[in-house]
């Protein structure tokens, strides 16, 4: 697998809501989106299998998002991986690695325009040592406690690329 090649793509319809403070499924002009509030830190989980052709280097997660109504301010995102693997994680508990941040992303001047934010992960502990062929979960979270945009941030797509 070459650097920059897409490994996995998630849409809002793939999300698995956590028990508390989930991002909410919505639509915008027929496009499914996940709404992340400006007043509560909300999370969305995505589950997948790291493709067999993943070479074991780092990955970059690309968040495609739009502001629901805001035209000023910034949005802060957090992303983390949890290796489920082969007898690696008890499904009765969470085991996410520390989140990596994509902070200070300027809101587009027109609400509804999609911005793309990248959040990089080195291989190993930074991405909970997820390996080729192993199942994993990833969370995406808006850090509304530290960003400055008002209204919802709408997650449109998530792409994981090899770096």
N, CA, C and O of each residue as an XYZ file, in Angstrom:
652
protein
N       0.854     -1.176      0.000
C       0.000      0.000      0.000
C       0.893      1.230      0.000
O       1.893      1.289      0.715
N       0.530      2.182     -0.788
C       1.341      3.389     -0.902
C       0.847      4.472      0.045
O      -0.334      4.540      0.387
N       1.762      5.296      0.446
C       1.414      6.436      1.279
C       0.369      7.282      0.565
O       0.488      7.549     -0.630
N      -0.645      7.699      1.295
C      -1.708      8.518      0.728
C      -2.887      7.730      0.201
O      -3.913      8.317     -0.142
N      -2.765      6.404      0.129
C      -3.877      5.585     -0.354
C      -4.959      5.461      0.718
O      -4.665      5.358      1.909
N      -6.206      5.471      0.273
C      -7.337      5.344      1.188
C      -7.433      3.919      1.715
O      -7.364      2.957      0.950
N      -7.594      3.794      3.030
C      -7.768      2.500      3.680
C      -9.235      2.222      3.997
O      -9.733      1.126      3.739
N      -9.923      3.213      4.555
C     -11.308      3.047      5.008
C     -12.033      4.375      4.835
O     -11.444      5.441      5.018
N     -13.318      4.306      4.480
C     -14.185      5.488      4.452
C     -15.425      5.174      5.285
O     -16.029      4.111      5.142
N     -15.794      6.107      6.153
C     -17.016      5.989      6.947
C     -17.943      7.148      6.594
O     -17.491      8.266      6.348
N     -19.238      6.868      6.573
C     -20.247      7.907      6.405
C     -21.010      8.042      7.719
O     -20.854      7.197      8.601
N     -21.819      9.066      7.872
C     -22.620      9.180      9.093
C     -23.504      7.957      9.356
O     -23.823      7.658     10.507
N     -23.897      7.258      8.301
C     -24.748      6.080      8.484
C     -23.990      4.905      9.099
O     -24.612      3.933      9.527
N     -22.666      4.975      9.152
C     -21.856      3.928      9.777
C     -21.653      4.144     11.276
O     -21.153      3.253     11.962
N     -22.026      5.292     11.787
C     -21.680      5.601     13.184
C     -22.451      4.716     14.161
O     -23.564      4.263     13.895
N     -21.809      4.495     15.290
C     -22.388      3.738     16.394
C     -22.447      4.683     17.586
O     -21.408      5.037     18.144
N     -23.635      5.094     17.981
C     -23.716      6.087     19.060
C     -23.291      5.511     20.411
O     -23.679      4.397     20.762
N     -22.499      6.262     21.162
C     -22.161      5.831     22.523
C     -23.385      5.957     23.430
O     -24.390      6.560     23.054
N     -23.288      5.384     24.622
C     -24.408      5.402     25.568
C     -24.748      6.808     26.045
O     -25.901      7.090     26.370
N     -23.752      7.694     26.089
C     -24.034      9.063     26.538
C     -23.412     10.070     25.578
O     -22.342      9.831     25.018
N     -24.080     11.175     25.399
C     -23.639     12.297     24.567
C     -23.240     11.901     23.144
O     -22.146     12.235     22.689
N     -24.127     11.188     22.442
C     -23.804     10.839     21.058
C     -24.036     12.021     20.117
O     -24.893     12.868     20.368
N     -23.267     12.063     19.039
C     -23.599     12.961     17.939
C     -24.927     12.461     17.363
O     -25.231     11.270     17.440
N     -25.707     13.366     16.790
C     -27.034     12.972     16.323
C     -27.096     12.950     14.798
O     -26.590     13.843     14.120
N     -27.727     11.910     14.288
C     -27.887     11.760     12.850
C     -28.899     12.778     12.343
O     -29.957     12.964     12.944
N     -28.574     13.429     11.247
C     -29.421     14.452     10.655
C     -29.204     14.398      9.144
O     -28.398     13.605      8.657
N     -29.914     15.228      8.414
C     -29.663     15.379      6.981
C     -29.564     16.855      6.646
O     -30.142     17.707      7.321
N     -28.826     17.132      5.598
C     -28.720     18.492      5.070
C     -28.869     18.375      3.560
O     -27.981     17.870      2.874
N     -29.987     18.843      3.060
C     -30.303     18.746      1.639
C     -30.163     17.301      1.138
O     -29.656     17.060      0.043
N     -30.618     16.356      1.953
C     -30.567     14.945      1.591
C     -29.257     14.247      1.910
O     -29.162     13.027      1.771
N     -28.241     14.997      2.338
C     -26.951     14.405      2.702
C     -26.987     14.004      4.174
O     -27.261     14.849      5.027
N     -26.716     12.734      4.496
C     -26.617     12.373      5.913
C     -25.437     13.097      6.566
O     -24.350     13.165      5.992
N     -25.655     13.628      7.749
C     -24.604     14.283      8.533
C     -24.767     13.870      9.988
O     -25.846     13.455     10.411
N     -23.692     13.987     10.743
C     -23.756     13.831     12.190
C     -23.595     15.206     12.804
O     -22.602     15.891     12.555
N     -24.564     15.613     13.602
C     -24.515     16.913     14.262
C     -23.786     16.798     15.596
O     -24.103     15.945     16.425
N     -22.801     17.678     15.783
C     -22.060     17.789     17.035
C     -22.374     19.162     17.619
O     -22.101     20.184     16.989
N     -22.938     19.187     18.798
C     -23.413     20.405     19.448
C     -22.275     21.339     19.845
O     -21.131     20.920     20.023
N     -22.621     22.613     19.978
C     -21.651     23.590     20.484
C     -21.694     23.706     22.001
O     -20.886     24.429     22.585
N     -22.632     22.999     22.657
C     -22.778     23.153     24.105
C     -22.470     21.880     24.896
O     -22.314     21.941     26.116
N     -22.382     20.735     24.228
C     -22.089     19.456     24.882
C     -21.024     18.750     24.052
O     -21.102     18.739     22.823
N     -20.035     18.165     24.709
C     -19.025     17.399     23.973
C     -19.662     16.076     23.565
O     -19.976     15.237     24.409
N     -19.849     15.901     22.255
C     -20.512     14.715     21.719
C     -19.515     13.865     20.943
O     -18.508     14.359     20.436
N     -19.827     12.561     20.863
C     -18.914     11.589     20.274
C     -19.664     10.688     19.306
O     -20.851     10.415     19.487
N     -18.964     10.230     18.280
C     -19.463      9.189     17.380
C     -18.400      8.102     17.291
O     -17.212      8.398     17.167
N     -18.825      6.850     17.353
C     -17.927      5.710     17.178
C     -18.099      5.152     15.773
O     -19.200      5.151     15.222
N     -17.005      4.682     15.205
C     -17.015      3.986     13.923
C     -16.195      2.716     14.089
O     -15.099      2.752     14.649
N     -16.719      1.588     13.605
C     -16.010      0.308     13.684
C     -15.616     -0.150     12.294
O     -16.345      0.055     11.324
N     -14.450     -0.777     12.214
C     -13.997     -1.284     10.928
C     -12.941     -2.351     11.105
O     -12.592     -2.736     12.220
N     -12.443     -2.816      9.979
C     -11.321     -3.749      9.936
C     -10.232     -3.074      9.119
O     -10.470     -2.628      7.996
N      -9.036     -3.003      9.690
C      -7.917     -2.418      8.953
C      -7.600     -3.347      7.779
O      -7.359     -4.536      7.987
N      -7.598     -2.827      6.557
C      -7.391     -3.692      5.392
C      -6.077     -4.474      5.458
O      -5.087     -4.020      6.032
N      -6.104     -5.654      4.856
C      -4.913     -6.509      4.831
C      -3.744     -5.834      4.124
O      -2.589     -6.140      4.421
N      -4.021     -4.925      3.198
C      -2.942     -4.262      2.462
C      -2.329     -3.080      3.222
O      -1.428     -2.417      2.710
N      -2.812     -2.816      4.439
C      -2.199     -1.776      5.271
C      -0.778     -2.208      5.611
O      -0.570     -3.318      6.102
N       0.201     -1.346      5.355
C       1.606     -1.740      5.519
C       2.148     -1.546      6.930
O       3.294     -1.903      7.200
N       1.348     -0.989      7.833
C       1.776     -0.886      9.219
C       2.403      0.435      9.610
O       2.908      0.570     10.724
N       2.383      1.411      8.719
C       2.885      2.739      9.071
C       1.793      3.539      9.759
O       0.789      2.978     10.199
N       1.981      4.805      9.849
C       0.966      5.659     10.448
C      -0.216      5.854      9.520
O      -0.204      5.417      8.369
N      -1.240      6.520     10.041
C      -2.414      6.865      9.245
C      -2.762      8.325      9.491
O      -2.362      8.921     10.491
N      -3.509      8.881      8.561
C      -4.081     10.206      8.740
C      -5.580     10.085      8.565
O      -6.059      9.506      7.591
N      -6.315     10.634      9.515
C      -7.774     10.639      9.462
C      -8.205     11.994      8.919
O      -7.795     13.038      9.427
N      -9.034     11.965      7.884
C      -9.553     13.188      7.272
C     -11.025     13.315      7.628
O     -11.834     12.447      7.300
N     -11.361     14.403      8.299
C     -12.738     14.686      8.692
C     -13.316     15.715      7.724
O     -12.812     16.833      7.625
N     -14.360     15.337      7.023
C     -15.065     16.236      6.109
C     -16.257     16.779      6.895
O     -17.132     16.012      7.297
N     -16.299     18.077      7.116
C     -17.318     18.645      7.990
C     -17.775     20.003      7.464
O     -17.099     20.636      6.654
N     -18.923     20.425      7.939
C     -19.461     21.749      7.616
C     -20.079     22.328      8.881
O     -20.457     21.594      9.794
N     -20.176     23.634      8.922
C     -20.884     24.293     10.019
C     -22.359     24.375      9.650
O     -22.715     24.683      8.513
N     -23.199     24.095     10.624
C     -24.639     24.135     10.382
C     -25.111     25.558     10.093
O     -25.848     25.798      9.137
N     -24.676     26.499     10.935
C     -25.106     27.891     10.770
C     -23.969     28.888     10.898
O     -24.070     30.004     10.388
N     -22.893     28.513     11.566
C     -21.805     29.456     11.841
C     -21.070     29.852     10.562
O     -20.942     29.058      9.630
N     -20.598     31.078     10.538
C     -19.751     31.565      9.443
C     -18.465     32.191      9.983
O     -17.652     32.719      9.225
N     -18.294     32.124     11.303
C     -17.072     32.610     11.942
C     -16.714     31.662     13.082
O     -17.520     30.826     13.489
N     -15.510     31.804     13.581
C     -15.050     30.988     14.697
C     -14.235     29.804     14.216
O     -13.853     29.721     13.049
N     -13.976     28.893     15.138
C     -13.215     27.695     14.788
C     -13.828     26.472     15.453
O     -14.552     26.578     16.443
N     -13.522     25.313     14.888
C     -14.004     24.024     15.391
C     -12.789     23.185     15.769
O     -11.798     23.147     15.040
N     -12.874     22.513     16.916
C     -11.814     21.618     17.388
C     -12.340     20.185     17.390
O     -13.448     19.921     17.857
N     -11.538     19.268     16.866
C     -11.913     17.858     16.777
C     -10.899     16.997     17.523
O      -9.720     17.342     17.600
N     -11.360     15.881     18.068
C     -10.500     14.863     18.650
C     -10.821     13.520     18.021
O     -11.984     13.212     17.760
N      -9.788     12.718     17.775
C      -9.945     11.397     17.160
C      -9.063     10.417     17.929
O      -7.935     10.750     18.292
N      -9.573      9.207     18.180
C      -8.775      8.184     18.860
C      -9.137      6.805     18.323
O     -10.243      6.581     17.831
N      -8.178      5.883     18.428
C      -8.357      4.498     17.984
C      -8.415      3.557     19.177
O      -7.815      3.807     20.222
N      -9.154      2.469     18.993
C      -9.199      1.371     19.953
C      -8.991      0.071     19.178
O      -9.793     -0.286     18.315
N      -7.922     -0.617     19.493
C      -7.619     -1.902     18.843
C      -8.479     -2.992     19.469
O      -8.430     -3.216     20.679
N      -9.257     -3.657     18.648
C     -10.020     -4.808     19.122
C      -9.235     -6.070     18.799
O      -9.048     -6.926     19.663
N      -8.776     -6.188     17.556
C      -7.824     -7.221     17.162
C      -8.237     -8.640     17.481
O      -9.422     -8.948     17.602
N      -7.247     -9.496     17.614
C      -7.418    -10.904     17.946
C      -7.065    -11.068     19.421
O      -5.892    -11.150     19.784
N      -8.090    -11.114     20.263
C      -7.935    -11.240     21.711
C      -7.133    -10.083     22.310
O      -6.306    -10.285     23.199
N      -7.385     -8.881     21.817
C      -6.677     -7.695     22.300
C      -7.518     -6.821     23.223
O      -6.976     -6.165     24.112
N      -8.846     -6.804     23.023
C      -9.696     -5.880     23.769
C     -10.966     -6.595     24.212
O     -11.672     -7.178     23.390
N     -11.254     -6.552     25.498
C     -12.512     -7.070     26.038
C     -13.621     -6.112     25.615
O     -13.554     -4.919     25.910
N     -14.627     -6.619     24.935
C     -15.709     -5.764     24.447
C     -16.560     -5.173     25.567
O     -17.393     -4.301     25.316
N     -16.360     -5.638     26.797
C     -17.114     -5.105     27.928
C     -16.535     -3.800     28.471
O     -17.098     -3.208     29.391
N     -15.420     -3.354     27.908
C     -14.824     -2.098     28.370
C     -14.204     -1.365     27.186
O     -13.935     -1.957     26.140
N     -13.983     -0.073     27.370
C     -13.331      0.736     26.345
C     -11.827      0.712     26.561
O     -11.354      0.616     27.694
N     -11.080      0.799     25.468
C      -9.627      0.814     25.563
C      -9.005      1.747     24.544
O      -8.002      1.406     23.917
N      -9.591      2.920     24.375
C      -9.093      3.868     23.385
C      -7.735      4.434     23.789
O      -7.485      4.703     24.964
N      -6.870      4.608     22.804
C      -5.627      5.349     23.019
C      -5.991      6.819     23.236
O      -7.133      7.222     23.010
N      -5.032      7.603     23.668
C      -5.269      9.041     23.838
C      -5.666      9.655     22.501
O      -5.198      9.231     21.444
N      -6.526     10.648     22.564
C      -6.986     11.264     21.313
C      -5.945     12.229     20.761
O      -5.215     12.890     21.499
N      -5.908     12.280     19.449
C      -5.111     13.284     18.744
C      -6.062     14.386     18.315
O      -7.223     14.133     17.995
N      -5.561     15.599     18.312
C      -6.421     16.754     18.093
C      -6.216     17.379     16.718
O      -5.111     17.409     16.175
N      -7.306     17.867     16.188
C      -7.300     18.729     15.013
C      -7.972     20.018     15.435
O      -9.187     20.159     15.300
N      -7.201     20.952     15.942
C      -7.753     22.155     16.567
C      -7.637     23.389     15.674
O      -6.864     23.431     14.718
N      -8.446     24.396     16.033
C      -8.403     25.730     15.423
C      -8.677     25.705     13.924
O      -7.989     26.362     13.143
N      -9.698     24.935     13.531
C     -10.087     24.846     12.128
C     -11.101     25.935     11.829
O     -12.235     25.891     12.306
N     -10.689     26.901     11.044
C     -11.531     28.055     10.752
C     -12.793     27.629     10.018
O     -12.740     26.891      9.034
N     -13.916     28.102     10.510
C     -15.208     27.823      9.890
C     -15.253     28.513      8.527
O     -14.877     29.681      8.422
N     -15.712     27.810      7.469
C     -15.862     28.476      6.171
C     -16.799     29.684      6.269
O     -17.687     29.719      7.121
N     -16.599     30.654      5.410
C     -17.376     31.897      5.441
C     -18.832     31.691      5.032
O     -19.661     32.577      5.245
N     -19.151     30.548      4.455
C     -20.531     30.218      4.087
C     -20.925     28.936      4.799
O     -20.283     27.901      4.618
N     -21.985     28.996      5.615
C     -22.468     27.796      6.297
C     -22.845     26.755      5.246
O     -23.496     27.075      4.252
N     -22.435     25.520      5.471
C     -22.738     24.441      4.538
C     -21.586     24.075      3.628
O     -21.604     23.004      3.022
N     -20.570     24.944      3.510
C     -19.385     24.566      2.739
C     -18.589     23.541      3.541
O     -18.422     23.685      4.752
N     -18.102     22.514      2.867
C     -17.382     21.437      3.543
C     -15.901     21.779      3.641
O     -15.267     22.165      2.659
N     -15.370     21.629      4.842
C     -13.943     21.787      5.103
C     -13.388     20.395      5.405
O     -14.117     19.523      5.878
N     -12.118     20.192      5.137
C     -11.483     18.898      5.410
C     -10.317     19.126      6.361
O      -9.404     19.902      6.079
N     -10.370     18.435      7.490
C      -9.356     18.543      8.532
C      -8.590     17.230      8.594
O      -9.192     16.158      8.529
N      -7.277     17.302      8.720
C      -6.477     16.083      8.854
C      -5.954     15.952     10.280
O      -5.524     16.926     10.898
N      -6.003     14.718     10.784
C      -5.480     14.394     12.112
C      -4.532     13.210     11.927
O      -4.963     12.116     11.562
N      -3.245     13.430     12.179
C      -2.221     12.418     11.915
C      -1.978     11.523     13.127
O      -2.071     11.958     14.275
N      -1.660     10.253     12.837
C      -1.314      9.258     13.849
C      -0.055      8.529     13.405
O       0.041      8.098     12.255
N       0.910      8.388     14.306
C       2.058      7.536     14.017
C       1.659      6.096     14.318
O       0.698      5.849     15.046
N       2.407      5.143     13.749
C       2.088      3.745     14.030
C       2.426      3.424     15.478
O       3.162      4.164     16.132
N       1.891      2.331     15.967
C       2.147      1.925     17.345
C       1.112      2.480     18.302
O      -0.072      2.560     17.972
N       1.557      2.862     19.484
C       0.654      3.248     20.570
C      -0.237      4.432     20.213
O      -1.352      4.536     20.724
N       0.232      5.322     19.347
C      -0.558      6.500     18.986
C      -1.905      6.099     18.393
O      -2.901      6.798     18.576
N      -1.934      4.962     17.676
C      -3.187      4.454     17.107
C      -3.546      3.101     17.723
O      -4.156      2.252     17.074
N      -3.160      2.919     18.973
C      -3.453      1.722     19.770
C      -2.950      0.450     19.099
O      -3.509     -0.626     19.308
N      -1.898      0.568     18.295
C      -1.235     -0.570     17.637
C      -2.161     -1.395     16.747
O      -1.977     -2.605     16.617
N      -3.150     -0.752     16.135
C      -4.032     -1.449     15.188
C      -3.178     -1.977     14.041
O      -2.365     -1.244     13.478
N      -3.363     -3.250     13.697
C      -2.573     -3.900     12.647
C      -3.477     -4.339     11.499
O      -4.699     -4.382     11.639
N      -2.871     -4.660     10.380
C      -3.608     -5.131      9.205
C      -4.462     -6.338      9.572
O      -4.004     -7.251     10.260
N      -5.702     -6.333      9.108
C      -6.613     -7.441      9.341
C      -7.303     -7.432     10.690
O      -8.110     -8.318     10.971
N      -7.007     -6.456     11.531
C      -7.615     -6.400     12.860
C      -8.804     -5.447     12.881
O      -8.823     -4.425     12.195
N      -9.793     -5.812     13.687
C     -10.920     -4.905     13.877
C     -10.510     -3.807     14.857
O      -9.630     -3.984     15.700
N     -11.181     -2.675     14.711
C     -10.882     -1.519     15.547
C     -12.128     -0.657     15.658
O     -13.073     -0.787     14.880
N     -12.101      0.223     16.645
C     -13.068      1.317     16.719
C     -12.290      2.616     16.703
O     -11.123      2.681     17.092
N     -12.969      3.636     16.247
C     -12.391      4.974     16.239
C     -13.472      5.913     16.747
O     -14.640      5.776     16.384
N     -13.086      6.864     17.587
C     -14.079      7.876     17.927
C     -13.701      9.200     17.311
O     -12.527      9.523     17.126
N     -14.742      9.960     16.997
C     -14.612     11.342     16.547
C     -15.415     12.168     17.534
O     -16.556     11.839     17.855
N     -14.804     13.246     18.011
C     -15.433     14.065     19.050
C     -15.185     15.539     18.741
O     -14.077     15.935     18.378
N     -16.231     16.337     18.893
C     -16.048     17.788     18.812
C     -15.703     18.295     20.199
O     -16.395     17.994     21.172
N     -14.635     19.061     20.284
C     -14.244     19.646     21.564
C     -14.878     21.027     21.672
O     -14.208     22.053     21.554
N     -16.189     21.021     21.901
C     -16.930     22.285     21.938
C     -16.578     23.136     23.151
O     -16.935     24.313     23.202
N     -15.886     22.560     24.124
C     -15.481     23.342     25.291
C     -14.375     24.332     24.944
O     -14.210     25.343     25.627
N     -13.610     24.047     23.877
C     -12.497     24.940     23.549
C     -12.633     25.624     22.192
O     -11.879     26.555     21.906
N     -13.579     25.189     21.341
C     -13.705     25.892     20.060
C     -14.628     27.100     20.202
O     -15.258     27.287     21.243
N     -14.705     27.910     19.163
C     -15.399     29.196     19.284
C     -16.588     29.352     18.344
O     -17.246     30.392     18.369
N     -16.884     28.357     17.520
C     -18.003     28.465     16.579
C     -19.318     28.157     17.286
O     -19.381     27.287     18.154
N     -20.355     28.875     16.907
C     -21.673     28.608     17.480
C     -22.457     27.693     16.545
O     -22.217     27.665     15.338
N     -23.390     26.950     17.117
C     -24.202     26.032     16.326
C     -23.507     24.696     16.134
O     -22.386     24.482     16.596
N     -24.201     23.804     15.441
C     -23.683     22.454     15.237
C     -22.553     22.426     14.219
O     -22.516     23.219     13.278
N     -21.629     21.489     14.433
C     -20.664     21.095     13.409
C     -21.204     19.799     12.825
O     -21.562     18.883     13.566
N     -21.265     19.716     11.505
C     -21.856     18.559     10.832
C     -20.756     17.723     10.181
O     -20.068     18.184      9.270
N     -20.600     16.495     10.655
C     -19.624     15.579     10.073
C     -20.258     14.912      8.859
O     -21.334     14.321      8.957
N     -19.584     15.009      7.713
C     -20.119     14.519      6.448
C     -19.505     13.170      6.068
O     -20.221     12.261      5.647
N     -18.201     13.034      6.213
C     -17.482     11.798      5.883
C     -16.227     11.720      6.738
O     -15.746     12.727      7.258
N     -15.698     10.488      6.876
C     -14.421     10.248      7.532
C     -13.617      9.325      6.622
O     -14.111      8.287      6.181
N     -12.388      9.710      6.348
C     -11.507      8.889      5.518
C     -10.228      8.613      6.297
O      -9.674      9.509      6.934
N      -9.763      7.367      6.244
C      -8.478      7.002      6.837
C      -7.537      6.659      5.693
O      -7.829      5.791      4.870
N      -6.392      7.358      5.651
C      -5.375      7.110      4.624
C      -4.080      6.655      5.278
O      -3.764      7.030      6.407
N      -3.350      5.849      4.552
C      -2.020      5.450      5.003
C      -1.061      6.622      4.807
O      -1.135      7.333      3.806
N      -0.152      6.818      5.779
C       0.823      7.911      5.634
C       2.228      7.361      5.512
O       3.182      8.129      5.383
